[in-house]
């Protein structure tokens, strides 16, 4: 069954192969387990080479997929110690596949576990996070602007 839950990871890997083929090959074509792309033209090609692919998730399968295929890993709503454990595992997998530890960039974001002071971000940096995405949860423009001002005050200063 094409939409079987148990096949979602392998199906995603086929999609990644199709995307990379479209982005990089002059006359892309692909035949995989879940997807077939007849020879075609896709233009314009991305200017950035390679165009990075980021993966999320913290299951063993998601981290393995990131180690094999990814350029970035995005963790979400996890405390720094959990992020550190996932980054450690990811780096072990990268070594297993002959990739450098710094070949996958690490970023995180949050809604419920939003950092509120620079020391919080420092803890994520110590866990291996290069970028942290601060979320806006307000529903209107005025609320979002107020949150942006709070973030700026908390992390940049007056």
C-alpha positions in Angstrom: 0.0 0.0 0.0 1.5 3.3 -1.2 0.2 5.2 1.9 1.2 2.5 4.5 2.4 4.2 7.7 5.2 1.8 8.1 6.6 2.8 4.7 6.5 6.6 5.3 10.3 6.8 5.8 11.2 4.9 2.7 8.6 6.8 0.7 10.2 10.1 1.9 13.6 8.8 0.8 12.3 8.2 -2.7 10.9 11.8 -2.6 14.4 13.1 -1.6 15.9 11.3 -4.5 13.4 12.8 -6.9 13.9 16.3 -5.6 17.7 16.0 -5.8 17.4 14.6 -9.3 15.2 17.5 -10.4 17.5 20.0 -8.8 20.8 18.7 -10.1 20.4 16.6 -13.3 20.2 18.3 -16.7 17.7 15.7 -17.9 16.2 14.3 -14.7 14.6 10.9 -14.5 14.0 8.6 -11.6 12.6 5.1 -10.9 12.3 4.0 -7.3 10.1 1.9 -5.2 7.4 4.5 -4.6 7.9 7.1 -7.3 8.8 7.1 -11.0 9.8 10.3 -12.8 9.9 10.0 -16.5 12.7 11.9 -18.3 11.8 15.6 -18.1 13.1 19.1 -17.9 12.8 21.2 -14.7 14.0 24.7 -14.9 15.2 26.9 -13.3 17.6 24.9 -11.2 18.4 26.1 -7.7 21.1 28.7 -7.6 22.5 27.4 -4.4 24.5 24.2 -5.0 23.7 22.0 -3.2 20.4 23.2 -2.0 20.4 21.9 1.6 17.8 19.4 2.8 16.8 19.6 6.4 15.2 16.8 8.3 13.4 16.8 11.7 12.4 14.1 14.1 14.3 12.3 16.8 13.5 8.6 16.2 16.4 6.3 15.3 15.0 6.1 11.8 14.8 9.9 11.4 18.3 10.5 12.7 19.6 7.7 10.5 17.9 9.3 7.5 19.4 12.7 8.4 22.9 11.1 8.7 22.6 9.5 5.3 20.8 12.2 3.3 20.6 15.4 5.2 22.4 18.7 5.3 20.6 19.9 8.4 18.7 18.5 11.4 15.9 20.5 13.1 14.9 19.6 16.7 11.8 21.0 18.1 10.4 21.7 21.6 13.2 19.7 23.4 15.2 20.8 26.4 19.0 21.2 25.8 19.9 17.8 27.4 17.6 15.9 25.0 19.0 17.9 22.1 22.5 17.0 23.2 21.6 13.3 23.3 20.1 13.4 19.8 23.1 15.4 18.4 25.5 12.8 20.0 23.6 10.0 18.3 23.4 11.8 15.0 27.2 12.4 15.1 27.7 8.7 15.7 25.6 7.9 12.7 27.4 10.4 10.6 30.7 8.7 11.5 29.2 5.3 10.6 28.4 6.7 7.1 31.8 8.3 6.7 30.5 11.8 7.0 32.1 14.6 9.0 30.4 15.6 12.3 30.0 19.2 10.9 28.4 18.1 7.6 25.0 18.4 9.1 24.0 21.7 10.6 21.9 21.7 13.8 19.0 24.0 14.5 16.2 24.0 17.0 13.0 25.8 17.7 10.2 25.8 20.3 6.8 26.8 21.3 6.4 25.3 24.8 10.1 25.3 25.7 11.0 28.8 24.5 14.2 30.2 25.9 13.8 33.4 27.8 17.3 34.5 28.4 20.8 34.3 26.8 21.9 31.5 29.2 19.1 29.4 27.8 20.4 29.8 24.3 23.9 29.1 25.6 22.7 25.7 26.8 21.4 24.9 23.4 24.7 26.0 21.8 26.6 23.7 24.2 24.3 20.9 23.0 25.5 21.5 19.4 22.8 23.9 18.2 24.1 26.5 15.8 20.7 28.3 15.3 17.6 28.6 17.4 14.3 29.7 15.9 12.3 31.8 18.3 8.6 31.4 17.7 5.9 34.0 17.7 2.7 32.7 19.2 0.5 35.8 19.1 -2.4 35.7 16.7 -2.3 39.4 15.6 0.2 41.8 14.3 0.4 43.9 17.5 1.0 40.8 19.6 3.7 39.5 17.3 5.5 42.9 17.3 5.3 42.9 21.1 6.8 39.4 21.2 9.6 40.5 18.8 10.4 43.4 21.0 10.5 41.1 24.0 12.8 38.7 22.2 15.1 41.6 21.2 15.2 42.9 24.8 15.8 39.4 26.2 18.5 38.4 23.8 20.1 41.5 22.4 19.5 44.0 25.2 18.3 47.6 25.3 
